[in-house]
Amino acid sequence: MKVKLGISNKHVHLTQEDFNILFGKDTELKIVKKLVQPRQFASNLKVTIKTDKTSFTNVRVLGPIRNYTQVELSKTDAYQLGIDPPIRDSGDLEGASEIEIIGSKGAVKKKCAIIATRHIHITPQMQQEYGLLGIDRVSVAHDGEKGVVFKDVYLKVQDEADFELHLDTDDANGSLLKTGDYLTIIK
């Protein structure tokens, strides 16, 4: 079975409290571009993320507001920043690296930087339809010029989801993949 790929660049998710510190209570999080997943969007706002070693400017804030603040990076980003964040599912910040997030009105410094697990967005109905009930991880293969098998791809089961594989820029670039490519799920 095939799944479409979406490549995830570094980005930030914010709580309302942190959003208010970074941008002020009067600032609105506006949709610049809707993402494939329901109600998810690239916003009009960007931040700087900073460590003792260096910083990245113009890092996109994704919406909507969440109940946790999280900075998602690739391993290459982490090397450049001089940190060693863990690989985690979204929202699991155990052992997350400390990073400073700087907005137009303020800054927050917290342990919230992770490398996101490879994952597939899927609904319970899709799990049943595709014969994936009771399975929480799969492998995904690509037979291109730099063929690869990604192991331990987490099934992110949600009531609303578009069936899509998310890889970070390191995984995608190393295999010459681009957003919109189709990969094969191996049970």
N, C-alpha and C positions, 0 to 999 in steps of 0.2 A: 504494500500500500504506500502511496506517495503522500508527502506532506510538503507544503510550500514553506520556504525559508524567509524569515525576517531577520536582518542583521541589526544588532543593538550596539550603538556607539555609547560612549560615556554620557551619563545623564544623572539627574537628581530628582528624587521624590521628596516632598515636604509635608510636614504636619502644618495645621493652621497656625499654631503657636510660632513655629520657626519661620513660616512664611511671613507672618506679621513682623517679626524681628528683622528679617532680611529686606522686606519691601514696604513695610508700613501697612496699617489697617485699611487705608483708603485705596490701595492698589488692587486691581482686579486681575485674576489669572484668566487670560483670554486664549481662545483656541486659534492657533496659527495653522495647524494641520491635524486632521483627525488621523489617528493610528488605526491599524487593522482591528485591534481588540476593542470590543464595545466600550464606549464612554472614555477611552484613553486618548490623550492628545498631546502633541507638542505645543507648548505654550509660547506666549509672547515674551517670556522672561528668561534671562540667562544669569548665571552666577559665575564667580571665580571660585575654584576649589584650590586650597593651598595647604602645603605641608612645610616643614622646616627646610626641605630641600628645594622645592620649586612650586610653581602654580600653573594651573590651566585657566584661561579666561574663556568666556563665551560658552559655558557648559549649559546646555538646555535644561530647563525645569519642565518636567512632564506633569500633566494633570490627569485626573483631578487630585485634589488634596487627599492625602492618606493619613492613616493613624500612626505612621512612623516616618521618620526622615531617613533617607538612604541615598548613598552615592554609589552608583554602579560603574565599575571600571573594568577594563581588560587588564591582563597581567602586564602588558607593555606599558599601559598608563601607570600602573602601580610601581613598576621599576623606575619610571621617570620621576614619580613623586617620592620615591624612597621609602615606600611602605610595603607591607606584605599582608594584604587583606585575605580573609578566608574565602573559599568558594561556598556560597550559601544560596538557599532558596530565598526569594524575595520576602522580606519581612523578618527573616531570621538573622539577627544582628549579633549573635553570640560570637565573641572574639573579633568583632569588626575593628578595623583600623581607625585611628583618630584622624580626623581631617577638619579643616576649617572651611566653612562655606560663607562666601562674602557676597552680599547683595547690595542694592543701591542705597539702602538705609541702615544696614547693620550687618553683623556677622554672628555665626554660631560655630562652636568648635565641639565636636562630639565623636564618639566611636560609632561610625555609621557607614564606613566604606567597605564594600564587598565586591567580589567577582561573582556575578550571578551564575547559577548552575545552568547548564544547557537544559532547555525545557520545551515542552510542546503544550500549547494551550488547547484544552479539549473539554467538552461537556460530558456529563455522565451518559447522555444519550449517544454521543459519538463513541464513547468507550464501548458501549454495548454493541453498537452498529459495526464497529471495526474489530470486534473480538478482543478488546483490551481490558475487559472487566477483571478486577483482581490483580492487575499489573500496575506497578507504580513507576517502573523504569524500563526503557527499551534501548536498543542500539539503532543508529540511523546511518545509512551508507550513501555515498556519492561515488559514481563511477567516472568522473571527469578525468581530465589530464593529470590532476594530482588526486586520484581517488583516495577515499578515506572512509573509515568507520568511526563514528562518534559513539562511545559507550556511555552507559549510565545517564541517558537523557531522561530527565524527570518529566512525568506526566502531570501537568498542573491542571487539575480538574476544577472547573468552575461552572456555575449554573449558566453563565453566558460566556461564550468564547468563540472565536473564529479559529478553526483548526490551523495552527501555524507553529512552526519550529523557530525558536529564538536561539541564535548563537551570537557570541560577541565578535568584535572585529578581528581578534587574533585567530579564533577558530576559522572564521570565514576567509580571511586573507591568506592564511596558510594553506588553504585548500582551493584557492581561486574561485570561491563562491561569491554570489551576489544575491541581493534581495530579489525574491521572485523565482529563484531556482527551486527545483523539486528534488527532494531526497527520498530514499526508500526506508521505511520503518522495518526493522527486523525484530520479531518478537523473541 
